[in-house]
């Protein structure tokens, strides 16, 4: 297959772990994308509480970003295409959609959607739908079977993203929240089951892979940077 590499090109690396050892994810394939794909305006970026910014995952992510690990995009796509039909897999345990951090590379994302055709890939994005053609590309991916969850910083932000009707939405929640709740506009928030139950993982839950679900999935701040993430959440909640 001839791939579209208009923005990503060069040294950007993508890594596929065939079987994740993360108990929350479960034993499914997971990918990691170079940090240059991340939105620089994400409030959790630059050491401000991103769950992937510290700990063992951070060490792996830095090696992918530096080029020490991982593949160029075309080789990464070949690995996704080789996954068995019906395979559930998570794109980006760290990193974001192909692009320059501000604008999604629509051609590259289109290629990812194509190789996912008979698989069940899902991911999350902090790309701003208001910039360029980001909203169109996110909706297109969701329409064609690659689930892209829009990542909200607060429940109120989740209402704004849900109103766009371009894809399912997830949101950050306080670290001690274990009960389901509602957004200011009355949309139901279901706390990620894998964060509150030891017998549930992405591999068994699969809620984030559902495009047309009726609920927002909430993730209590977690990881070694959860205190910083909690401060960001509090600031965003009052602004």
C-alpha positions in Angstrom: 0.0 0.0 0.0 1.2 3.5 -0.8 0.9 5.6 2.4 0.3 9.4 2.9 3.2 10.9 4.9 2.7 14.6 4.3 3.2 15.9 7.8 4.6 13.0 9.9 7.5 12.0 7.6 11.1 11.7 8.7 12.1 10.7 12.2 8.7 10.3 13.9 8.4 6.8 15.4 5.5 4.5 16.3 5.9 1.4 18.4 3.5 -1.5 18.6 3.5 -3.8 21.7 1.8 -7.0 20.5 0.7 -8.0 24.0 0.4 -5.3 26.7 1.6 -6.2 30.2 -0.5 -3.4 31.7 -3.1 -4.9 33.9 -5.5 -2.0 33.2 -5.2 -2.4 29.5 -5.2 -6.2 29.5 -3.3 -8.4 27.1 -4.1 -6.6 23.9 -1.9 -4.8 21.4 -1.1 -1.3 22.3 0.9 1.4 20.4 3.0 4.4 21.4 3.5 7.4 19.2 6.3 10.0 19.4 5.7 12.9 21.8 5.8 15.3 18.8 2.3 14.2 17.9 0.9 15.6 21.2 -1.0 18.9 21.3 1.4 21.4 22.9 -1.7 23.2 24.3 -2.9 20.1 26.2 -3.1 21.3 29.8 -1.5 18.1 31.1 1.5 18.4 28.8 5.0 19.5 29.7 5.1 17.8 33.1 1.7 18.9 34.2 0.3 15.5 35.2 0.1 13.5 32.0 -0.2 9.9 33.2 2.3 8.8 30.5 4.8 11.5 31.6 6.4 9.6 34.4 7.1 6.1 35.5 8.0 3.1 33.3 5.7 4.2 30.4 7.6 7.5 30.3 10.9 5.7 29.9 9.5 3.7 26.9 7.9 6.8 25.4 11.1 8.8 25.5 12.9 6.0 23.6 10.2 6.0 21.0 10.4 9.8 20.7 14.1 9.7 20.4 14.0 7.0 17.7 15.7 4.4 19.8 12.5 2.3 19.5 9.7 2.0 17.1 9.1 2.1 13.4 8.4 4.6 10.7 4.7 5.1 10.0 4.6 2.8 7.0 6.1 -0.1 8.8 3.9 0.5 11.8 0.8 0.4 9.5 2.0 -2.9 8.1 2.0 -4.3 11.6 -1.5 -3.1 12.3 -2.7 -4.5 9.0 -1.2 -7.9 10.0 -3.3 -8.1 13.3 -6.0 -10.8 13.1 -9.5 -9.8 12.1 -11.6 -8.6 15.0 -8.6 -7.8 17.1 -9.2 -5.2 19.8 -6.2 -2.9 20.1 -5.5 0.5 21.7 -3.7 3.1 19.7 -1.5 5.5 21.8 -1.0 4.5 25.4 1.1 7.6 24.9 1.1 10.1 22.1 -1.7 11.2 19.8 -3.0 10.9 16.2 -0.6 11.4 13.3 0.1 15.1 12.8 2.2 18.0 14.0 0.5 18.4 17.4 -1.9 21.1 16.2 -3.3 19.8 12.9 -4.1 16.1 12.2 -2.5 14.6 9.1 -5.7 13.6 7.4 -4.0 11.4 4.8 -2.0 9.5 7.4 -5.0 9.1 9.6 -6.9 7.8 6.6 -4.3 5.1 6.1 -4.5 4.1 9.7 -8.3 3.8 9.3 -7.8 1.6 6.2 -5.5 -0.9 7.8 -7.9 -1.1 10.8 -10.7 -2.0 8.5 -11.5 -5.5 10.0 -10.0 -4.7 13.4 -11.3 -2.9 16.5 -8.9 -0.1 17.1 -9.7 2.7 19.5 -7.8 5.8 20.8 -8.1 9.2 22.4 -7.2 12.6 21.1 -6.4 16.1 22.5 -6.3 17.6 19.1 -8.5 20.7 19.1 -11.5 20.1 16.8 -11.7 23.9 16.1 -8.4 23.9 14.3 -8.1 23.3 10.6 -9.9 20.1 9.4 -9.4 18.3 12.7 -13.1 17.9 13.3 -13.7 16.4 9.8 -10.8 13.9 10.2 -12.0 12.8 13.7 -15.5 12.3 12.5 -14.3 10.5 9.4 -12.3 8.0 11.5 -15.2 7.3 13.7 -17.6 6.9 10.7 -15.3 4.3 9.2 -14.7 2.1 12.3 -11.7 3.5 14.0 -12.9 4.9 17.3 -11.4 8.2 18.2 -12.5 9.5 21.7 -12.3 13.2 22.2 -10.5 13.9 25.5 -12.1 16.5 27.7 -10.4 18.3 30.5 -13.5 18.6 32.7 -17.2 17.5 32.6 -18.1 20.9 31.3 -15.6 20.6 28.5 -17.0 17.2 27.8 -20.4 18.8 27.1 -18.8 21.1 24.6 -17.1 18.3 22.7 -20.2 16.1 22.8 -22.2 18.8 21.2 -20.0 18.6 18.1 -21.4 15.1 17.3 -18.1 14.0 15.7 -17.2 11.1 18.1 -17.5 9.7 21.6 -16.1 11.7 24.5 -14.1 10.9 27.7 -13.2 13.2 30.5 -10.9 13.7 33.4 -12.4 13.3 36.9 -11.2 14.0 40.4 -8.9 11.2 41.7 -11.3 10.1 44.4 -14.3 9.8 42.2 -15.6 6.2 42.0 -19.3 6.9 41.4 -21.0 7.6 38.1 -22.2 11.2 37.7 -23.5 13.7 35.2 -22.1 16.7 33.3 -23.5 20.2 33.8 -25.7 19.6 30.8 -27.0 16.3 32.2 -25.0 13.8 30.1 -24.1 10.6 32.1 -20.5 10.0 33.0 -19.5 6.4 33.7 -16.3 6.0 35.6 -13.9 3.7 33.7 -14.6 0.3 35.1 -10.9 -0.7 34.9 -10.0 2.1 37.3 -12.3 0.9 40.1 -12.4 -2.9 39.6 -9.5 -5.3 39.6 -11.3 -7.9 37.4 -11.9 -5.4 34.5 -9.5 -4.2 31.8 -9.8 -2.6 28.4 -9.6 -6.2 27.0 -12.8 -7.1 28.8 -14.7 -3.8 29.1 -14.4 -2.5 25.5 -16.5 0.6 26.3 -14.1 3.1 24.9 -14.1 1.2 21.6 -17.8 1.8 21.1 -18.4 4.8 18.8 -22.1 5.4 19.3 -22.3 4.9 23.0 -24.7 7.0 25.0 -22.3 7.8 27.9 -19.1 9.7 28.5 -16.3 7.7 30.1 -14.6 9.3 33.0 -11.0 8.8 34.1 -10.1 9.8 37.7 -6.6 11.4 37.6 -4.1 8.7 38.1 -0.4 7.8 37.8 2.6 9.2 39.6 1.7 12.7 38.3 -1.9 12.6 39.6 -1.3 15.5 42.1 -0.3 17.8 39.3 -3.1 16.5 37.1 -5.6 17.2 40.0 -4.4 20.8 40.2 -4.9 21.2 36.4 -8.4 19.7 36.7 -9.3 22.1 39.5 -8.0 25.2 37.6 -9.9 24.1 34.4 -13.1 23.4 36.4 -13.3 27.0 37.6 -12.3 28.7 34.3 
